[in-house]
Amino acid sequence: MFSAKFPLFLLISVYFAWADIIEKTSDNYGPYTVEWEQYYSCRGPKLTNLTEYTTTLVKESNFYNGAINITFPNDTKVEDVKMCVYSIKGNRKTLLYNNMINKPCQHYLMSKVFESYVGAQNCLIKKGTYITELNFTEIIQKHLGTSFFYGEFVFKVLVLSKKGNIICLMFNPIFKKKV
């Protein structure tokens, strides 16, 4: 079963790669609350889309839930994962991190993610429809802990095959100082 935890997990995991780039102070880092401004699909770089999917963000009380319904009309091989993280200040978007993982099923983390969330064997996802809903608020707290950088970010993940785009998602969380 495909899980939206997968793209979110990928994007949040890049935090550890670029966290040392930004100097931590009590004004820009610490305990937080998070709100999700946007969560949406995006256009991948290839001409062909290998899946059809919809995604929505639903706010329930102080929790944000995401849902993905994705259909693979054919067996599909995952061959690349691209992750980008941007910070937003005013109308300016600054790239903080950009990473391409070639051969993701040979990567120590990615192989487990694909096996766990889509049942992929050697990065091959079987034809079918996968539906999931999850609590983004809970996931972000599990993966980031109780402290993070304050501000607005854009997290983008692209999952690709040599034949086309598999999924492209963007997340726009805003981290605020907890009061």
Summary of the structure (lengths in Angstrom):
residues: 179
radius of gyration: 16.2
end to end distance: 37.9
largest distance: 49.9
contacts: 548
relative contact order: 0.33
helix: 21%
strand: 53%
